[in-house]
Amino acid sequence: MAARSDPLFLIIAGAITALFLPFAIAFPPTFMEKVAAVVLLLLIAAGVSALILRLRRK
């Protein structure tokens, strides 16, 4: 897993989050669905970022 202090991890995860956050907030109709969508977005962004860093190091 990528180190938490790796700036590239934060850059990639932040870019993915910034790109899809408006959609995660705009489309779900209820507040709880919006919260769930944001949490899911953050988990996916962290996973994709870790995967990119792992594949890049091989």
PEBELCOR-V298537 format. One record per pair of residues at least 24 apart in sequence whose C-alpha atoms are under 10 Angstrom apart, sorted by the first residue. I is the first residue (numbers start at 0). J is the second residue. Records with the same first field share a line. If there is no record, write none. Layout:
# PEBELCOR-V298537
I = J, J
This chain:
# PEBELCOR-V298537
0 = 46, 49, 50, 52, 53
1 = 45, 48, 49, 50, 51, 52, 53
2 = 49, 52
3 = 49
5 = 52
7 = 48, 49, 51, 52
8 = 44, 45, 46, 47, 48, 49, 50, 51, 52
9 = 44, 45, 48, 49
10 = 48
11 = 44, 45, 47, 48, 49, 51, 52
12 = 40, 41, 42, 43, 44, 45, 46, 47, 48, 49
13 = 41, 44, 45, 48
14 = 44, 48
15 = 40, 41, 43, 44, 45, 47, 48
16 = 40, 41, 42, 43, 44, 45
17 = 44
19 = 44
